[in-house]
C-alpha cells in the first residue's frame, strides 16, 4: 500500500463533527492566506486546501513535530504544494502583521497553554475583515461519565479528588461566556456562536475505556485526578457502574460544542 491509500480515511470521529461545522462556516475565496491553529495530523487544514485552489496559501501551526510530519506526509501524498507547516506554539506565530485572511482552529484553542495570548496573536496576523472560525467543546462534555466519576469519588469520601476533577474540566473546557469574552478582548467581533452536539455510543464501560481515543487522550488525565494508590480501585468502580448502566441499553456520551464565527 502506498501513496494516498496510506492516509485515506484516517480522520478521527472525535474531530469530524467539530470540523464539519467549521467547514460549513468558513468563506471560501480565491487567493487567500489561511492559518490553522493546532493543526495536528492535518484536519481541517488539508481538507481546506483541497476545497480551495493553488492561488491560496495555507499554514498549519502546531508545536509537535511528530504530528506535523504526519500532516506533511498527507499533504505530499495528495500533491498539495500550497501548504506550509510551522512547528511553533500558537502563542508566537512567525507570520507578518495583517497578513492572514482566514484563521481556523478545530477544537484547538482549548488545548493551548495561553488561549488569550493565542487570540491576541491571531488578531495581530489577521487582515482587517479577516474571518476567524473556532470550534470548542463545552464543559458538559461527557457529562454521563463525569457524573459517575463524581459519584464514585463522593462515595469514597475523596473530596480533594472531586475538586481536582472540576479543576480538570475547567482547564480543558471553558464556559462559552469565557471564550467569547476572550475573543472580544482580543479585538474581534463575534458574528455568530452556533451550539451543537453529537453522541458517541459504546457497548459498555469496558468498551468505552478500551477505545483507543479514550485510552490514549482522555484516560491518562482522568487517572491523574486521583492519587496513585487509589487509581485502580476508583476506575474499577467507575467501569463497573458504567457496565451496570449499559445493561439498560448502550452507553452514550454526549459532546456539546460551539462554532464561533468572528471578524477583525
CORLINFEN-V298337 format. One record per residue. RES is the residue in three letters. PHI is phi in degrees with one decimal (none if undefined). Layout:
res->RES phi->PHI
res->RES phi->PHI
This chain:
res->UNK phi->none
res->UNK phi->-151.2
res->UNK phi->60.7
res->UNK phi->-58.1
res->UNK phi->-61.4
res->UNK phi->-69.0
res->UNK phi->-115.8
res->UNK phi->-74.0
res->UNK phi->58.8
res->UNK phi->-106.4
res->UNK phi->-73.7
res->UNK phi->-63.5
res->UNK phi->-66.6
res->UNK phi->-68.0
res->UNK phi->-75.3
res->UNK phi->-62.8
res->UNK phi->-61.7
res->UNK phi->-60.0
res->UNK phi->-65.8
res->UNK phi->-63.5
res->UNK phi->-66.5
res->UNK phi->-62.1
res->UNK phi->-65.9
res->UNK phi->-71.4
res->UNK phi->-96.7
res->UNK phi->-68.2
res->UNK phi->-96.9
res->UNK phi->-92.5
res->UNK phi->-138.3
res->UNK phi->-79.1
res->UNK phi->67.3
res->UNK phi->-100.5
res->UNK phi->-106.5
res->UNK phi->-121.4
res->UNK phi->-124.6
res->UNK phi->-113.0
res->UNK phi->-85.2
res->UNK phi->71.8
res->UNK phi->-68.5
res->UNK phi->54.4
res->UNK phi->-78.9
res->UNK phi->117.3
res->UNK phi->-109.3
res->UNK phi->-95.0
res->UNK phi->-53.3
res->UNK phi->-68.2
res->UNK phi->-64.0
res->UNK phi->-62.5
res->UNK phi->-59.8
res->UNK phi->-75.4
res->UNK phi->-80.8
res->UNK phi->-89.9
res->UNK phi->-142.4
res->UNK phi->-62.8
res->UNK phi->-73.8
res->UNK phi->-100.0
res->UNK phi->-119.8
res->UNK phi->-122.6
res->UNK phi->-120.4
res->UNK phi->-103.5
res->UNK phi->-108.8
res->UNK phi->-163.1
res->UNK phi->-77.8
res->UNK phi->-94.7
res->UNK phi->-62.9
res->UNK phi->-66.3
res->UNK phi->-71.4
res->UNK phi->-66.7
res->UNK phi->-62.7
res->UNK phi->-65.3
res->UNK phi->-62.0
res->UNK phi->-63.4
res->UNK phi->-63.2
res->UNK phi->-63.7
res->UNK phi->-61.4
res->UNK phi->-66.9
res->UNK phi->-62.5
res->UNK phi->-92.2
res->UNK phi->56.5
res->UNK phi->-99.4
res->UNK phi->-85.0
res->UNK phi->-104.1
res->UNK phi->-105.9
res->UNK phi->-120.7
res->UNK phi->-117.6
res->UNK phi->-119.4
res->UNK phi->-86.5
res->UNK phi->-159.3
res->UNK phi->-64.4
res->UNK phi->-71.5
res->UNK phi->-70.8
res->UNK phi->-138.9
res->UNK phi->-107.2
res->UNK phi->-82.0
res->UNK phi->-131.8
res->UNK phi->-71.6
res->UNK phi->-57.6
res->UNK phi->50.8
res->UNK phi->-120.0
res->UNK phi->-122.7
res->UNK phi->-96.4
res->UNK phi->-143.6
res->UNK phi->-120.9
res->UNK phi->-127.7
res->UNK phi->-153.3
res->UNK phi->-96.2
res->UNK phi->56.6
res->UNK phi->-108.9
res->UNK phi->-60.5
res->UNK phi->-79.7
res->UNK phi->-117.5
res->UNK phi->-90.5
res->UNK phi->-70.8
res->UNK phi->-139.5
res->UNK phi->-62.8
res->UNK phi->-64.6
res->UNK phi->-66.8
res->UNK phi->-60.5
res->UNK phi->-66.7
res->UNK phi->-64.7
res->UNK phi->-67.4
res->UNK phi->-60.9
res->UNK phi->-63.4
res->UNK phi->-61.9
res->UNK phi->-83.9
res->UNK phi->-76.9
res->UNK phi->-74.6
res->UNK phi->-55.6
res->UNK phi->87.3
res->UNK phi->-60.7
res->UNK phi->-98.1
res->UNK phi->-125.1
res->UNK phi->-122.9
res->UNK phi->-123.0
res->UNK phi->-116.1
res->UNK phi->-143.6
res->UNK phi->-85.9
res->UNK phi->-100.7
res->UNK phi->-58.8
res->UNK phi->-79.8
res->UNK phi->-53.7
res->UNK phi->52.3
res->UNK phi->-59.1
res->UNK phi->-63.7
res->UNK phi->-71.2
res->UNK phi->-65.5
res->UNK phi->-66.1
res->UNK phi->-71.1
res->UNK phi->-54.2
res->UNK phi->-66.3
res->UNK phi->-62.8
res->UNK phi->-63.9
res->UNK phi->-62.3
res->UNK phi->-67.2
res->UNK phi->-64.9
res->UNK phi->-95.1
res->UNK phi->58.4
res->UNK phi->-97.1
res->UNK phi->-67.8
res->UNK phi->-62.7
res->UNK phi->-69.4
res->UNK phi->-62.3
res->UNK phi->-61.1
res->UNK phi->-63.8
res->UNK phi->-63.2
res->UNK phi->-68.5
res->UNK phi->-65.6
res->UNK phi->-62.0
res->UNK phi->-60.7
res->UNK phi->-66.0
res->UNK phi->-64.6
res->UNK phi->-95.2
res->UNK phi->-140.8
res->UNK phi->-77.7
res->UNK phi->-58.2
res->UNK phi->-56.1
res->UNK phi->-60.0
res->UNK phi->-67.1
res->UNK phi->-61.3
res->UNK phi->-62.8
res->UNK phi->-63.7
res->UNK phi->-65.0
res->UNK phi->-62.5
res->UNK phi->-67.1
res->UNK phi->-63.9
res->UNK phi->-71.3
res->UNK phi->117.7
res->UNK phi->-85.7
res->UNK phi->-104.3
res->UNK phi->-82.0
res->UNK phi->-86.0
res->UNK phi->-158.4
res->UNK phi->-128.5
res->UNK phi->-105.8
res->UNK phi->-89.4
res->UNK phi->-154.0
res->UNK phi->-158.5
res->UNK phi->-143.0
res->UNK phi->-123.7
res->UNK phi->-119.3
res->UNK phi->-109.4
res->UNK phi->-134.4
res->UNK phi->-58.5
res->UNK phi->-164.4
res->UNK phi->-65.1
res->UNK phi->-63.7
res->UNK phi->-64.7
res->UNK phi->-59.0
res->UNK phi->-68.4
res->UNK phi->-79.9
res->UNK phi->-56.7
res->UNK phi->-60.7
res->UNK phi->-69.8
res->UNK phi->-68.2
res->UNK phi->-68.6
res->UNK phi->-86.0
res->UNK phi->-105.4
res->UNK phi->-101.9
res->UNK phi->-62.8
res->UNK phi->-56.6
res->UNK phi->-67.2
res->UNK phi->-63.7
res->UNK phi->-65.4
res->UNK phi->-65.0
res->UNK phi->-64.9
res->UNK phi->-103.6
res->UNK phi->-58.6
res->UNK phi->-51.8
res->UNK phi->-71.8
res->UNK phi->-109.1
res->UNK phi->-59.1
res->UNK phi->-62.9
res->UNK phi->-65.1
res->UNK phi->-62.8
res->UNK phi->-77.1
res->UNK phi->-65.7
res->UNK phi->-68.5
res->UNK phi->-60.3
res->UNK phi->-60.9
res->UNK phi->-61.1
res->UNK phi->-69.5
res->UNK phi->-65.0
res->UNK phi->-63.7
res->UNK phi->-65.9
res->UNK phi->-60.6
res->UNK phi->-68.0
res->UNK phi->-65.3
res->UNK phi->-84.9
res->UNK phi->144.0
res->UNK phi->-61.1
res->UNK phi->-82.7
res->UNK phi->-120.2
res->UNK phi->-112.6
res->UNK phi->-100.1
res->UNK phi->-123.2
res->UNK phi->-81.3
res->UNK phi->-150.9
res->UNK phi->-136.3
res->UNK phi->-112.9
res->UNK phi->-107.2
res->UNK phi->-107.0
res->UNK phi->-131.1
res->UNK phi->-134.2
res->UNK phi->-89.5
